Amino acid sequence: MGKIVIWIIVVFAVLMALRLLNTGKAKRRRAAGAAGSRSAPQAMVRCVRCGVFLPQAEARPGPNGMTCADPKCSAPR
């Protein structure tokens, strides 16, 4: 009977240790995610030639609207 009680205590101790480790990892992930996502989201535009969505900072103005950096889309028709 004594061995069973000791094993139950050992199992609970191991489970508690794993839970504490997992909680610590989750806090670090949340802190790293919050620090990395502080930049404002960029507006997305659609290429008028191929239809690909891309950030507005990467788009190039064309005669009919914004185009992507693909040479096929940037070249005049």
N, C-alpha and C positions, 0 to 999 in steps of 0.2 A: 504494500500500500504506500509506503514511504517513497519508493522509487517512482511511482506514478505521479505523486504530488510534485516531486523534484522535476520530472520531465515536463509537466504542465507549466511549472514556473519558468523553466528554461525556454520553452516554446513561446510563452508570452513575452519574455524578455527579448528574445530575438525579433519577434514581430514588432515590439515597441521600438527597438533600435532601427529596424528597417523603415518604420513609419517616420521617425525623426529625421533620418537621412533623406527620405523622399520629400518631406516638408521643406527641408533646407534647400534642396535642389529646385523645388518649385518657386521658392522665394527668390532665388538667384536668377532663375529664368525670367520671372516677372520683372525684376529690377533691370535686367539687361534689355528686355523687350521695351520697357518704358523709356529707357535712355536712348535706344536706337530709333524710336518712332516719334521723336520730338519734331522732326521736320514736317512742314506743312505738305499735304498731298498736292501733287501737280495736276493741272487740268489736262485732260486727254483730248486730242483732236483726231479726226479721221482723215486719212490720205484720200484725196479726191480721185486718184487714179486707181489704186489697188484696194482701198477700203480698210487698210490696216490701221488700228488705233495705236497712237504713240503719244508720249508726253509732249506737251506744247513746246518745251525747250528744245526738243530734238527735231521738230518739224521745220520744214523750209517753206517759205512762201512761194507760191507759184502763180501763174496767171489766173487760174480758176479757183484757187484756194490753197490750203496747206497740203504739202506732199511729204512723203517719207524720204529717207536718205538713199533709197534704192536707186541706182543709176537709171533704171527703166522708168521710174516715176519722175525723176528730176529732169530728164531730157525733154526738150520740147517735142511736141507731136508733129 
